């Protein structure tokens, strides 16, 4: 039974009860809703209620729910074939997508791309490639980072609760350094010094294969990395023969106002990981890197049965077309400026809003008790999310303390719907903050 044939009178509570019986509790759910339809920046649940979507599937549908170009591309591919396994019988969609990404990635060096299905797979393969190319075992990630839920990706992730509780030990030769955040008293100098201390106390630089860094931390709190930090990280990598991996899984594909968020700093990574917004709702991820680096493994060393699935490649190619034709990078900047302006108006009325920040359309509000940055207020964030849901607005939190609202609207959102959503957010703030 699909969404269009559901009988009337159904309730989300009925589905939630079935969910509790059928799924493990470790599979979380932000809102007790089941969807029947979604279009651009709007979602309808089984009870027929409409919601404005400020989550976008966690920054996945940058081109909106059910963009006609993406839908048409997938439908067209489905009439030809759905699967061959690219490593068995190849197809043009995978090749064209790799060529597009190679051309889009920053830097003048020749690039190569491999496709997988998920962001965690992209991260795992990026580290594998870096280790193979350098012949070194060590990887340095950062506190607050989120790189996925598979074992190596969990090791890289810099947040214990809830992701790492009770599931260790994690792979060895992974280290964490401070991530710069002026709001919480960590300067660029502190972050670089933290890396230098790792070199002195934990692992010598000549044994480190790669740094992996989010140009804007996602789950960690939507903190943009200062350009100076990324530039100094690049210099440190070059000094010691270390590769630089930019994890753009949440920040990439136009979300931050450029195709890749790292472009704002002028830094050229050796490897970039992509997923989320790349597929427009279809599961596809990528590892894009310097050709000589990407060629480090022998044939058969990379791949996966469903990697670069034909329909996902078709969707991703359509997404890249839409990004270009609808000028969505420029639209992301305009959305971000507008949202931050409205949010600062809200902050003027609510002392608990301690910070409004963002890069492009990757925007955050952080709550503290009485505006004291030493007293995070996750309960305020939770109350605002609940009040917004009652009013028909979908929101999501993040951050080490869960006190950050992350706003990630589809880049195709109509201005009227964006403003309607911001009005609902303001009302939720007034009711709960």
N, C-alpha and C positions, 0 to 999 in steps of 0.2 A: 504494500500500500504506500503510495507516494504522497507528497505534500498536497498535491492537487486533488487527491481523492479521499482525503481524511474526512471522516464523518463529522457533522457538527456536534457541538457540546463537549468537545475534548478540553482537557485542562492540563496546564503544565505540571500540576501536582501529580496527575496520573502518570505522566512520563517520568517524573523524578522518582516516583516510587518504584517503577520498573527498572530505572537506571540503578538505584541503590541495590536492587536484587541481582542485577546482571553484571555490573562493572565493579572492579576493585576500587576501593576508596581513594587510592593513590592517584586516580585520574580526576583531577580537580575540575571545577566548573565555576566560573565567576558569577554567573547569573542563572537563576532557576527557570530558564526559558528553553523552549524547543522551537526552532524556526520552521516556517513553511515557505517563506519567500524572502528574497533580498534583492534590492535593486539600487544600484549606486551607493548612496549613504543611508539607506533605509532598510529596516528588517521588520518582518511581520511574524508573530508567534502563532502557535496553534490555537490560541484564543482570539485571533484576529486583531490583536493590538499592534500598533505601529511604534517602532523605536527608531530614533536617530542614532546612527552608529559612529561613535567617536573612538572605536577600537580597530575597525577594519581587519578583523581576523588576526589581530596582533601585527599590524603593519603589513599585511599580506595583500589585500585588495587595494593597492595604491591606485589602480585604474577603476575602482569601484566594483561593487557586486554585479556580476552578470553583464559586464561591458559587451555591447553587441559585437564588437570586432573580435573579442576573445571567444565568445560563444560560437560565432560563425567559423572561426579558425578550427576550433575543436570538433565541431560537427563535420566540417569538410574532411578533416583527417580521419575521423571515425569511419567514413565511407570507404576508405582505402585499406587500412589495417590498424589494429590497436597495439600489437606487440610482435616483435621478432627477436628481441634482445640485440642491442646494437653491436655487441661483441660477436654475435653469430652472423646476422645479416644486417648490414648497416642501412641507414636511410638519410635522406637529404636534410630533414629537419634538424637533427642533431648537429650535422656539419654546419648548416647555416647559422644556427644559434651560437656555436662556438666561434665562428668567424665574426659575428656581430659583437660578441663580448670581447674578443681579442682587439677589435678596432676601437671599442669604447673605453677600454681600460687605460688609465693614465700611464704616461711614460712612452719614450721613443723605442724602447727595446722590443724585439719580436715577442709575441705572446702566444701561449697555447692554453686551451681550456678543456677540462674534463667535466662531465655532467654526472650528478648523482640525484637522489630524490629528496634529501632532507638537509637542513642546516647542520645537524650533528655529523652527518656523513661528510659534508664538505669540510668541516673542521678536522675530523679524524684524518681525512686524506691529505689535507694541507700539511698537517704535522708529519704524516708519513713521508710525504714528498720532501719536506724540509730536512728530515733526518737522513733520508737517502742521499740527497744532494750534498749535504755538508759532512756526512759521516759522523755526526755528533748526536748525542742522546738528549741533551737538556732543552727544556722549553720554559720560558718565563712568561707568565700571564700576570694579571693584575687583580688586586682586591676589588670585590664587587662585580667582577666580570661574570657574564653568563655565556657559555659556549655550547650548551646542549646537555642532554641527560644520558647519553651513552657513557661507558666507563671512562674512556680517555677524555671525552669532552667534560664529564663531571669533574675529573681531576683538574682540568683547566679552569673550571668555574670557580669563582672566588666568593661564593656564598654558601654557607652550610645548610641553613634552614630555609625551605624544606628539602632541597634537592639532594643533599649528601647525607642526610640522617640515616644511620644504620646500614649503609651500603658499601662501606669501605672494606678493605684497603683499596686505595687508588693507585694507578700506575706510578712508577717511580720517575725520578728526574724531571719533576714538574715543580716549579717554584713560583711564588707570587710576590709582587712588588706593590708598593702603594700606587694608587691611581690619583692623579692630581685633581683636587676639588677645593677651590678657594673657600667655598661656603662652609666646608668642614675642616678648614685649617690645614689642608695639604697642598703645598705649593708645587710648582713644577720642579723647583730645586729639591724639595723633599722626595718627590717621586724618582728623580734621577739618582739622588743619593741612595734611595732604597735599592735600586738596581746595583749600584756600586758596592753596597754592603753585601748583596748576594754574591757578587764576584769575589769578595774577600772572605766571606764566612761559609758559603754553602756550595758553590760550584764555580770553578774557574771559567772565565769568559770563553776560552778556546774549546770548551766542552758544550757550549750552548748552540743549539741548531737554530732557534728562532725565538723572537718575541711575537706574541699574539696579542693584539689590542683592538678594542672597539673604538672607532673614531668618535662615536657617541655611545656611552654605556646604555644598554637597553634595560634589562631587568634590574641592573644595578642602580638605576635612578635617573636615567635620561640626562646624564652629565656629559656635555660636549668636552672632548679633550682639547685643551689649549693648543693652538697651532705651534707654539714654541715647544711644547712637550713632544709632539709628534716629530718635529724637526730635529730635536735633540736625540730622540729615540732612533731616528734614521741615522744620525751621525754616529751614535754609539754602536749601532748594528754594523755600519760600514767599517768602523775602527777595528772591530773584533771579528769580522767575517761572519756575522750573524744575519740570518734572513729576517725580514719584517713581514709578518702576516697581518693584514687588515681584515678583521671580521666585520663585514658589511652586511651581515644577514638581516639585521633589522634596519640599519641606517641607509642601505643602498637602494638602487633603482629609483632615484629621484626624491626619496623621502626628505632629504635634507637640503634640497635646492640645487644640487648637482647630481649627476648620475651616481657618483660615489661620494660619500661624505668626506673622505680623506682628501679629496681635491681642494677643499677649502683651505687646507694647510700648505698646499704645494708639494706635499710629500708623495713620492712614488713608492708603493710597497713592492716587495718581490712577489707576493702572493695575495690574492683577494678571495675571500669566501663570500658567496651570495646564496640567497634562497628567498623566502618570504615573498616580497613584491615582484620577484622575477617571473613567477608563474601566474600571477593574477588569480590565484585561488587553486591552481593545479600544482601538484607536488613535483617541483624541480629545483635543483640547487646546482651550484657550480663552484669549481676551483679554477681561478684564472691566474696565470703567473708567467714570469719570464720563461721563454721557450727552453733555455738551457736547464733551468730549475725543474720545469715540468717533465722534462725528458729523463729525469734521474732514475726512474724505475724501468725495469725490463718489461717487454710485452707480457701481459697477464698480471702484472703487479697492481694495476688499477682497473676498476670496473665494478659493476653490480648488475644483477639480473634486470632490474627495472630502471637502471640509470638512464636518464635522458629519454624517458618514455615518449613515444610519438605524439600523443595528444598534449602532453605537458610541453614539449618543444614547440608545437604549433601555438599553444597558448602564450608561451614566453615570447615568441617572435611577434605575435600580435600586440603584446604588452609593450614591447620596445617600439613598435610602430606608433602606438597610441601616445606613448611618452613623448615622442618626437613631434608628431602631428598636432597634438593638443597642447604642446609646450608645457608639460606638467612640471618640469623642473622650475620654470618661472612661476607657475601657479603655486608650487610648494612654498616658495619664498613669500609670496603675497599672503597665502593662508597663514603662515607662521607669524608674519608681522601683525596681521589682523587679530589673530588669536591672542598674541601676547599683549597687544594693546587693550583688548577687552579684559583679559585676566588681571592686568595691573589695575584696572578700574575696580575689579572685585577685591584685589589686595588692599586697596585704599580703604575699603569698608570692613575688612576682616584682618585683625591683627595676627591671627593664626597662620596666615599665608606668609611664609618666611622667604619664599623665592619663587619667581616666575622666570623660566629660561627656555631655551630651545635653539635648535639649528634647523632652519627651514620649517617643515611641518612636523617636526619631532619635538613636541612642546610638553613642558612639565610644570606642575604646581607642587610645591613642597610645603607640608603643614608642620608647625611646631606649636607647642603650648606657649601662649602669650608671646609668640614670635621669637622665643629663645632657641637659638640654633643648637643648643646642647640638650634640648628636650623634644625629640621627635614625637609627633602625634598621629600614629597610625589609626587610632579610633576616630579621629576627625575625617581622615581620608575615607575610611569605611562608611562613616555616616553620610558623607557627601555622595558616595557612590550609590548607597541605598536610596537616598532622597532623589537622586537623579533618575534612578530606575523607576521609581514611582511616577515620575513625570514624563517618562518615555525617552530617556537618554541612556545609552550604554557607555560606561566608563570602565577603566581598569587601573589598578594601582601597580606600583613597583617600588624598588628601593630596598636597601638592607633592612630597614625598619617597617616597610610597607606604608610609609607616610607620604608617598609621592603619587599624584595623579599623572598618568601619561596619556597625552591626547594625540591620537594618530588617525586623523580623519582620512577618508579616501581623497586623493588629490583631485578627483573629478567632482567633488561635492558642489552642489549648486550654492551660490552665495546666500540665497534665502534660507536654505536648509542649514547651512553653517551658522547663520545668525540665530535661527530658531534654536539650534542646539546650544549655542552660547547663552541664550536667554534662559533656557532650561537649567543650564549649569549655574548661572547666577542665582536663580531661584532656589536651587538645591543648596548652594552655599549659604544663602540667607536663612534657610530652614535648619541647616545642620552644623554650620561652622561656628 
